[in-house]
């Protein structure tokens, strides 16, 4: 199924407008007031939880059928390097080196 370019651009425009509207609702509704403590706590853990979900889906593949052990080793390397207090760029390069090294074997 193909989508024509005008329909595609219209969909992108609608998504952009809806996104801007949703982002603008917070300041418009709450103004200068502080969010309640429980709402701030949920917002604080929402981004890391979503990121973890995206990482799991990317590593495991669709339907959990494409699990790549080299990616798991790369993720383990980045976690280990971060636990050893390595800077994030160093940890990311380490993960790339581990993943590429295992794939070369």
SESE-211052 format. One record per residue (C-alpha): x, y, z; residue number from 1. Coordinates in pm, 1 decimal, m for minus. Layout:
X: X Y: Y Z: Z nr: NUM $
...
This chain:
X: 0.0 Y: 0.0 Z: 0.0 nr: 1 $
X: 148.3 Y: 330.9 Z: m101.8 nr: 2 $
X: 56.7 Y: 670.9 Z: 33.4 nr: 3 $
X: 61.3 Y: 977.1 Z: m187.7 nr: 4 $
X: 295.9 Y: 1258.5 Z: m92.9 nr: 5 $
X: 22.6 Y: 1515.1 Z: m16.8 nr: 6 $
X: m147.5 Y: 1270.8 Z: 220.2 nr: 7 $
X: 184.4 Y: 1193.5 Z: 388.0 nr: 8 $
X: 268.9 Y: 1561.3 Z: 437.1 nr: 9 $
X: m81.8 Y: 1631.1 Z: 564.3 nr: 10 $
X: m43.4 Y: 1352.7 Z: 820.5 nr: 11 $
X: 294.7 Y: 1490.9 Z: 928.8 nr: 12 $
X: 139.9 Y: 1836.0 Z: 964.9 nr: 13 $
X: m150.9 Y: 1704.3 Z: 1171.9 nr: 14 $
X: 85.3 Y: 1513.0 Z: 1401.4 nr: 15 $
X: 300.6 Y: 1825.5 Z: 1444.6 nr: 16 $
X: 0.4 Y: 2044.3 Z: 1530.3 nr: 17 $
X: m135.4 Y: 1789.0 Z: 1778.5 nr: 18 $
X: 209.5 Y: 1755.7 Z: 1937.1 nr: 19 $
X: 242.7 Y: 2132.8 Z: 1976.6 nr: 20 $
X: m108.5 Y: 2153.8 Z: 2121.2 nr: 21 $
X: m39.1 Y: 1883.0 Z: 2377.3 nr: 22 $
X: 290.7 Y: 2043.7 Z: 2479.2 nr: 23 $
X: 124.2 Y: 2383.1 Z: 2510.9 nr: 24 $
X: m159.3 Y: 2255.8 Z: 2729.0 nr: 25 $
X: 61.6 Y: 2210.8 Z: 3035.3 nr: 26 $
X: 169.2 Y: 2573.9 Z: 3070.7 nr: 27 $
X: m175.8 Y: 2696.4 Z: 2963.8 nr: 28 $
X: m358.3 Y: 2485.1 Z: 3222.2 nr: 29 $
X: m114.6 Y: 2500.8 Z: 3512.6 nr: 30 $
X: 32.5 Y: 2847.3 Z: 3453.6 nr: 31 $
X: 290.0 Y: 2922.0 Z: 3722.2 nr: 32 $
X: 164.6 Y: 2657.7 Z: 3966.5 nr: 33 $
X: 371.7 Y: 2361.5 Z: 4075.8 nr: 34 $
X: 259.4 Y: 2011.4 Z: 3991.2 nr: 35 $
X: 159.7 Y: 1791.4 Z: 4284.6 nr: 36 $
X: 434.0 Y: 1565.1 Z: 4423.7 nr: 37 $
X: 289.1 Y: 1237.5 Z: 4290.5 nr: 38 $
X: 256.5 Y: 1383.3 Z: 3939.1 nr: 39 $
X: 618.8 Y: 1503.9 Z: 3946.4 nr: 40 $
X: 730.6 Y: 1158.4 Z: 4062.2 nr: 41 $
X: 549.0 Y: 988.0 Z: 3773.7 nr: 42 $
X: 690.2 Y: 1233.1 Z: 3519.8 nr: 43 $
X: 1041.4 Y: 1182.8 Z: 3658.8 nr: 44 $
X: 1035.5 Y: 806.3 Z: 3598.1 nr: 45 $
X: 836.3 Y: 813.1 Z: 3274.0 nr: 46 $
X: 1122.1 Y: 902.6 Z: 3037.1 nr: 47 $
X: 1367.2 Y: 637.3 Z: 3168.3 nr: 48 $
X: 1092.3 Y: 374.4 Z: 3157.8 nr: 49 $
X: 1005.3 Y: 459.9 Z: 2796.3 nr: 50 $
X: 1371.7 Y: 458.8 Z: 2698.7 nr: 51 $
X: 1420.2 Y: 117.4 Z: 2860.3 nr: 52 $
X: 1117.5 Y: m12.7 Z: 2670.9 nr: 53 $
X: 1253.8 Y: 116.3 Z: 2340.6 nr: 54 $
X: 1592.3 Y: m44.3 Z: 2409.5 nr: 55 $
X: 1434.9 Y: m380.8 Z: 2494.6 nr: 56 $
X: 1220.7 Y: m377.0 Z: 2179.9 nr: 57 $
X: 1518.1 Y: m273.6 Z: 1964.2 nr: 58 $
X: 1740.4 Y: m547.6 Z: 2107.4 nr: 59 $
X: 1480.8 Y: m825.4 Z: 2117.8 nr: 60 $
X: 1330.3 Y: m749.3 Z: 1777.8 nr: 61 $
X: 969.2 Y: m775.5 Z: 1670.8 nr: 62 $
X: 787.7 Y: m1052.7 Z: 1851.1 nr: 63 $
X: 1100.5 Y: m1116.7 Z: 2060.7 nr: 64 $
X: 1233.3 Y: m1326.6 Z: 1775.0 nr: 65 $
X: 1542.1 Y: m1131.0 Z: 1674.1 nr: 66 $
X: 1747.4 Y: m1136.6 Z: 1992.7 nr: 67 $
X: 2104.8 Y: m1051.8 Z: 1899.6 nr: 68 $
X: 2358.9 Y: m1165.0 Z: 2160.9 nr: 69 $
X: 2615.6 Y: m914.3 Z: 2033.2 nr: 70 $
X: 2379.9 Y: m627.2 Z: 2115.4 nr: 71 $
X: 2317.2 Y: m772.2 Z: 2459.8 nr: 72 $
X: 2694.3 Y: m786.5 Z: 2516.6 nr: 73 $
X: 2724.7 Y: m424.2 Z: 2401.1 nr: 74 $
X: 2451.3 Y: m316.8 Z: 2640.9 nr: 75 $
X: 2620.3 Y: m508.6 Z: 2921.7 nr: 76 $
X: 2948.0 Y: m332.6 Z: 2837.5 nr: 77 $
X: 2789.9 Y: 11.1 Z: 2856.0 nr: 78 $
X: 2624.5 Y: m71.1 Z: 3188.1 nr: 79 $
X: 2950.2 Y: m206.2 Z: 3329.2 nr: 80 $
X: 3148.8 Y: 96.6 Z: 3210.8 nr: 81 $
X: 2892.5 Y: 337.3 Z: 3354.9 nr: 82 $
X: 2900.9 Y: 150.2 Z: 3686.7 nr: 83 $
X: 3278.1 Y: 202.3 Z: 3682.2 nr: 84 $
X: 3205.1 Y: 576.3 Z: 3643.0 nr: 85 $
X: 3329.1 Y: 599.0 Z: 3284.5 nr: 86 $
X: 3201.6 Y: 907.0 Z: 3098.5 nr: 87 $
X: 2906.1 Y: 841.6 Z: 2869.8 nr: 88 $
X: 3099.6 Y: 889.0 Z: 2541.8 nr: 89 $
X: 3364.1 Y: 641.2 Z: 2661.4 nr: 90 $
X: 3094.0 Y: 392.0 Z: 2761.5 nr: 91 $
X: 2922.6 Y: 425.0 Z: 2423.9 nr: 92 $
X: 3247.2 Y: 375.1 Z: 2233.5 nr: 93 $
X: 3319.4 Y: 73.2 Z: 2453.3 nr: 94 $
X: 2979.3 Y: m74.1 Z: 2369.8 nr: 95 $
X: 3039.6 Y: m21.6 Z: 1998.9 nr: 96 $
X: 3383.1 Y: m184.7 Z: 2021.9 nr: 97 $
X: 3245.4 Y: m485.9 Z: 2211.4 nr: 98 $
X: 2952.3 Y: m530.1 Z: 1970.0 nr: 99 $
X: 3168.5 Y: m489.7 Z: 1659.1 nr: 100 $
X: 3437.6 Y: m719.7 Z: 1798.8 nr: 101 $
X: 3187.7 Y: m996.4 Z: 1870.0 nr: 102 $
X: 3031.7 Y: m958.2 Z: 1526.9 nr: 103 $
X: 3373.4 Y: m993.1 Z: 1363.2 nr: 104 $
X: 3428.0 Y: m1326.4 Z: 1537.2 nr: 105 $
